[in-house]
Amino acid sequence: MSSPPMPQPSIFHRLGVKPVINACGIYTDLGGSILSPQVWAAMTEVNASFVSLPDLLDRTGELIARLVGAQAARVTPGAAAAIALGVGACMTGGDGEKMERLPDTSGMSGEVVLQRNQRLRWKYTRCAAMPGARIVDAGDPRGTTREQLDAALSAHPAAVLVPAHLDAVDGTLPLAEIIAAARRQGVPVVVDAAFLNFPPERMRSFTAAGADLVCFSAKYFWGPNAGGFICGRADLIAAVAAIDFTRFESGRYRVFGRPFKMDRHTIVATALALAEWLAMDHHARLDTYVRQVRRLAELLGEIPGLVSSAKYFTMDEAFEDEPVNCLHLRFTPLARRSAADVATVLAAGDPSIQVIVEGDQLAVVMETVREGDERLIAERLRDALL
Ligand SMILES: *Cc1c(COP(=O)(O)O)cnc(C)c1O
């Protein structure tokens, strides 16, 4: 990412926090991603005037729906909020009294089904339960059978949830089978596809396969850390709109979604960042990482005890070969310090440099490193290791 150099002393210093060179990738706790100059300019422009947020949400929702080929869509304050609001929408179907009653689910279906082996790996189960839903397991430690899924669905839960990045782990049934079985029982399928946005066409694939609601996080498409959207069936998106933060004061019901609030800047930035992501030259984006990895390797030179290679650090935190986005350093016993110690030293400096560490491996992930910062990273790595 290229952006203006960090001014010194920075606002962060004035506030008593150290700026970070983020060589970990896109993480909420480090601020998500960097907004493009165009998206940033749009946020500045919309800051100059007010707008009806219900209208803005309706229009940006229509734009996003067109962009991802869904019937309807709505911006939410992140994918985690999209999951909570989506489940709330499935439980209440836009009924005002029910929306007001949540998280008390009396008088409605308060259960959502999740395959057991996905539930245990999916931290956002917590967010699905937030509107009051009781999570019902389909399956057991060996996986989920068709019979177990059908039994869970036949109790008419409000929804079945699928974290799509965990599709078919450990004996679980694939998304296509969940959709087919849920269709037969008339149960909506809600998909967490938070980071499944590449290649960009992939974003359309979940609704195209028949998922009823799909949740995406804007942090993964260079939108705001506090942005995201939900897309899918028009009637369910209308129920999301009914339960979200708007019209709380002016409407008839004190609905559940009021704390999931957004600024007009975030709403606009989410829609525009998505449009940019879909039109982006991703070859050029990936080439930048290759260049940065090569540059860092050159600047580092030979360091005793370090074996370096270009790798891909995936969104689910595994190392693969392609497409390259990081410099991977393996520490042998000849290294002066362990990978964990080096990471601690890098983090303690100013600016703090945050890297990925796993056992004897350290990775510098370039997706969130500004071009040019490789020099400082190399200096600090060499200082720690030579
Ligand atoms: C980041 C993430 C979320 C939450 O997205 P936010 O936009 O940060 O709320 C949900 N699911 C997965 C798999 C994620 O990686």
The ligand as an SDF file (V2000), in Angstrom:
LIG
                    3D

 15 15  0  0  0  0  0  0  0  0999 V2000
  -13.0250  -10.4880   10.4740 C   0  0  0  0  0  0  0  0  0  0  0  0
  -14.0490  -11.6340   10.4050 C   0  0  0  0  0  0  0  0  0  0  0  0
  -15.3810  -11.4610   10.8050 C   0  0  0  0  0  0  0  0  0  0  0  0
  -15.8650  -10.1730   11.4120 C   0  0  0  0  0  0  0  0  0  0  0  0
  -15.8150   -9.1380   10.4970 O   0  0  0  0  0  0  0  0  0  0  0  0
  -15.8810   -7.6350   11.0240 P   0  0  0  0  0  0  0  0  0  0  0  0
  -16.1440   -6.8660    9.7750 O   0  0  0  0  0  0  0  0  0  0  0  0
  -14.5470   -7.3240   11.6200 O   0  0  0  0  0  0  0  0  0  0  0  0
  -16.9760   -7.5530   12.0050 O   0  0  0  0  0  0  0  0  0  0  0  0
  -16.2650  -12.5100   10.7000 C   0  0  0  0  0  0  0  0  0  0  0  0
  -15.8670  -13.7110   10.2110 N   0  0  0  0  0  0  0  0  0  0  0  0
  -14.6060  -13.9330    9.8340 C   0  0  0  0  0  0  0  0  0  0  0  0
  -14.2460  -15.2780    9.3000 C   0  0  0  0  0  0  0  0  0  0  0  0
  -13.6530  -12.9100    9.9230 C   0  0  0  0  0  0  0  0  0  0  0  0
  -12.3780  -13.1250    9.5330 O   0  0  0  0  0  0  0  0  0  0  0  0
  1  2  1  0
  2  3  1  0
  2 14  2  0
  3  4  1  0
  3 10  2  0
  4  5  1  0
  5  6  1  0
  6  7  2  0
  6  8  1  0
  6  9  1  0
 10 11  1  0
 11 12  2  0
 12 13  1  0
 12 14  1  0
 14 15  1  0
M  END
$$$$
